[in-house]
C-alpha cells in the first residue's frame, strides 16, 4: 500500500466510528475494510497483521499501521495539527483533553460489558442480573460525570476536539441501556455532535445501525 493511501479496518457503528468521524472532520475518506463482530474475519491474518488482538479499529496511514482508537486519534491530531483537533502540551485545555480521552474508554468498557451480556450470550447461557445492573449503574455514573464535563458547546472551552469524537461516540450506544432524559444538557450536546458535517458524512458512510435490535435493553429479571 502506498504511503498516501488510507485504509480503515472497521466495524460499522463500533469504536472505529470514532476514527471514521475524525477522518471525515479532516476531509479524509479512507478505503474501508468492514468486519462483523464475532465472525471468523476477526481472526483472519488480514486483521491480525494490523491489530494483534484482532480488535477494531486499525488504521493504515502514512505508511504505518496504528491500532486502538485513542492512539489513532492522537496520531491524527499530532500529524495533522492544522485542523486543531488536538491539545498540545502547554495548552490551557491539555489536562481536560487527556482526561476526556481516557474517560471515554472507561465509559466504553462498560458499554462493551453490557453489549456482551445483552447481545452476545446464547442459550443456555444467561446474563447475570446482578452484573448487568451493576454495570448499568456504573454507566449511568459515567454519564452523570460527562454531563458535568461539557463546557459550552463541546467538552472543552476551546471548542471541538478529538475528545468529542472519543466521548461523543459513546452517546450513540449508551441510550440503549440508560434513560438519557435525566440529562437534557447531555442530550443537547449529543445533538450538536450529530449536527456536525463530519459526523453526518461518517454516518452516511455507515448507513443505518444494525447492531442493536431493540430500542432499549432492560436489566434482566432474576426469574
Steps between C-alpha positions, in 0.01 A plus 500: 500500500637841406584749775223736392228233513276481808327176599273451802425157646152562626184364662197716411380700799778357715788679671660549158226752422705744709781471246272524198337808654827684567631410156188656350551809715845520338364446149651151466290212369680167551468170327289299744549132578184395680472226762218350702537446874528130579576396143800294389631809323589648839764225535624517142866581431390807304384657827743336744792633299375851579339450844666218696199429722257505208339817628346783303605762396831488323607777264756480222623851430825681418666165429437370854224311683348606832244319715292624798262786430650741754851448362374545145320825580803632685722419203261665256494816710877512542580421137238744369504785753361749250149371576530597867338185638773418753621693803878517511711519819470847645145556374260617772267206424774236478420324828123501441564367149712210627248422774214487250694279259563250779156528660341417165647151525382460860148561374547289188619201705171504691304521176703207368412291806132580456525412130651163591229424754202620301600416144760225485406239760318207341274245672546322730728780625315782674621843611535555872237755606729615780795559266284672239340724763838593643647586160188696408530706818869555434423613147243744639767635736734568208223675310425716803867591514509575128202730538708707740803499271338667199629856480292708261423335169765230537705325766771765504457879525730533199260313272465170318783252542583132457369454855150576369536229236625256765236581760223603265486163329411340834181705495388298200503178704425611857129581442433133426576426866440819700208744478659827392210738565641575847787691335346744250831682466671177399230431243548850359876439481437174309269683260773760434750226425262328259442830321868535411566442127781259584271284711228508237745400226624207710144394585408506130791265428381271781133482406232395751629327812427127513679417824218560750175315432304680774450865579582436866637207701362458851696338780396132491290365784613234745232258377 
